[in-house]
């Protein structure tokens, strides 16, 4: 046997020895319940879609999957908790682009690095937002809302899901494009912001679809426009911001499921394969549609490609809006 041939056999044997425990670990995975950390309060979109995923993922893996809400600091508390969890594949994290992309430009110090501390599994959803007002508002269209704001500069309050949350950034885009002076009132999540709008604490919100739709359906909120470039299939009668005179106005939120860096690759592949079946199923599509969200599935690599691309856009926008760091 030649030296090269012997060396190749030895190398293959070493690789097998190194990876065999990982393969065995993946075959035995999972052997106890999992949890998904949702870094925003119950009732928000991250929470609602994670519960749909948790149920289906539990069925696919043969283990229960619970959702644990860890809200605060624009989602960074939940991300920090997830980053510090054991890298064994039993703690997952659902996070939106608002947390992934905006936080590095908002805080002087983060106790995690999204690209270094987390391993992507798959994209899971994407949605636009919707500009809503209280039905008692004298403004029944976006044009009327702009006219009202110009007649009362500094007297119209808008709610958001938190500082530099997607709802905040969408409203700031609107403020800038319309040339109006409106005041930001941040809340702990989009659910709280829409509830505040219903009670009259604020006059408008660029809300995620999920918390707004029940109020729209019960006539407690009036939809004026959506922030996607195409109309929403959940509310096809509502125009886009682009249609009503704000060209290229777009604001979307995407969600991804990740785990800790260091989780064995076979486990990530097992989770990704399960999500491929889950996110492309008719049942999940129907459940997400009711929340105004389009389900997605992707490779782990695609998650990081999208995140790195959108990180540049987010940074430019936050700097343009002069949102200070904390």
Secondary structure, DSSP 8 states (H G I E B T S, - for coil): --HHHHHHHHHHHHHHHHHHHHHHHHHT--SS-EEEEESS-TTSHHHHHHHHHHHHHHHHHTS-EEEEE---GGGHHHHHHHHTS-SSSSEEEEEEHIIIIIGGGT-S--S--HHHHEEEEEEEEEEEEEEEE-TTSS--SHHHHHHHHHHTTTTEEEEESSTT-HHHHHHHHHHHHHT--EEEEE-SSHHHHHHHHHHTSSSEEEEEHHHHHHHHHTTSSEEEEESSSS--SSSTTS-BTTTTT-TT---EEEEEEEEETTS-HHHHHHHHHHHHHHHTSHHHHHHHHTTT-EE----HHHHHHHHHHHHHHHHHHHHHTT----
